[in-house]
Each structure stands twice: as structure tokens, then as C-alpha cells.
Amino acid sequence: MLVVLVLLATVLLRVAIITAVAYLLLPRGAACPHCNIDMLAIRNRFFDLLVPALQRRWCVECGWNGIVRRMQRTPSRTEARRPLIPS
């Protein structure tokens, strides 16, 4: 029984390592990896629910399409400096 648990643990560890490396190899953000132009998002409700950290995108300029990592939106300088309106 111990041998089965050790073999199962090694298989699960191998799957986790391969998944992490594949995720880190994906391009990041909305810029095309080939021509560095903003790409259009391809919406797919099932894919967005299944893997929310990834997004399908398509480049209008060169025609590249693929999966990229979603970037968290950071507030721009004008949004960061916007004063709060007292009520």
C-alpha cells in the first residue's frame, strides 16, 4: 500500500510541475507576443468559468491567436489621484 501511495504522489507532483511550467510559459497581458500590438479578447463563457486565470486573445495585425495569462488591472495615475467626494 505504501508503494502505491509513493507512486501516486510522484505522479501528482509531476503533473503539478508540468502545469506550473506550462502556465509560466504563456505570454502575459494583452500585447501580442509577435508584433506587440493590443489584441482582442475572445469571450467564451465556459472557458472563462473553467480557467479564470487564462484568456483567449486574437491579434488583428498579424493574426496570432492563443491563450494568454490575465493581468490584474492596475489603476491609472488619474484614477489613483482622484479625490474622494465628501457626502
C-alpha positions as CSV (number, residue, x, y, z in Angstrom):
1,M,0.0,0.0,0.0
2,L,2.9,2.4,0.8
3,V,4.4,1.8,-2.6
4,V,1.1,2.7,-4.3
5,L,0.9,6.0,-2.3
6,V,4.5,6.9,-3.1
7,L,3.9,6.3,-6.8
8,L,0.7,8.2,-6.8
9,A,2.4,11.1,-5.0
10,T,5.2,11.2,-7.6
11,V,2.7,11.2,-10.5
12,L,0.7,14.1,-8.9
13,L,3.9,16.0,-8.2
14,R,4.9,15.6,-11.9
15,V,1.5,16.8,-13.1
16,A,1.8,19.8,-10.8
17,I,5.2,20.7,-12.0
18,I,4.2,20.4,-15.7
19,T,1.1,22.5,-15.1
20,A,3.1,25.3,-13.4
21,V,5.8,25.4,-16.1
22,A,3.2,25.5,-18.9
23,Y,1.4,28.4,-17.1
24,L,4.6,30.3,-16.7
25,L,5.5,29.9,-20.4
26,L,2.2,31.5,-21.6
27,P,2.5,35.1,-22.7
28,R,1.3,37.8,-20.2
29,G,-1.2,40.5,-20.9
30,A,-3.0,41.9,-23.9
31,A,0.1,42.6,-26.1
32,C,0.7,40.3,-29.0
33,P,3.9,38.3,-28.5
34,H,4.8,38.7,-32.2
35,C,4.0,42.3,-33.1
36,N,3.5,43.9,-29.6
37,I,0.0,45.3,-30.5
38,D,-3.0,45.1,-28.3
39,M,-5.1,42.0,-29.0
40,L,-8.8,41.5,-28.9
41,A,-10.3,39.2,-26.2
42,I,-12.3,36.2,-27.5
43,R,-15.1,35.6,-25.0
44,N,-16.1,32.0,-24.1
45,R,-18.3,31.6,-21.1
46,F,-17.3,28.0,-20.4
47,F,-13.5,28.7,-20.7
48,D,-13.8,31.8,-18.5
49,L,-15.6,29.8,-15.8
50,L,-13.3,26.7,-16.1
51,V,-9.9,28.6,-16.0
52,P,-10.4,32.2,-14.9
53,A,-6.6,32.9,-14.8
54,L,-6.3,32.4,-18.6
55,Q,-7.8,34.2,-21.5
56,R,-8.1,33.6,-25.3
57,R,-6.9,36.5,-27.5
58,W,-6.6,37.3,-31.2
59,C,-4.2,39.8,-32.8
60,V,-5.8,41.9,-35.6
61,E,-2.5,42.9,-37.1
62,C,-0.7,39.6,-37.5
63,G,-3.5,37.1,-37.0
64,W,-1.9,35.3,-34.0
65,N,-4.4,33.7,-31.6
66,G,-3.9,31.8,-28.5
67,I,-4.1,31.7,-24.7
68,V,-2.5,34.3,-22.5
69,R,-2.3,34.9,-18.8
70,R,-4.7,37.5,-17.5
71,M,-3.1,40.5,-16.0
72,Q,-4.7,42.2,-13.0
73,R,-5.8,45.7,-13.9
74,T,-3.8,48.4,-12.1
75,P,-5.4,51.8,-11.6
76,S,-4.0,54.6,-13.8
77,R,-2.4,57.7,-12.4
78,T,-5.6,59.7,-12.8
79,E,-7.7,57.1,-11.1
80,A,-5.2,56.9,-8.2
81,R,-5.2,60.7,-7.7
82,R,-9.0,61.1,-7.9
83,P,-10.1,62.7,-4.7
84,L,-13.0,61.2,-2.8
85,I,-16.2,63.2,-2.9
86,P,-17.4,64.0,0.6
87,S,-21.0,63.2,1.2
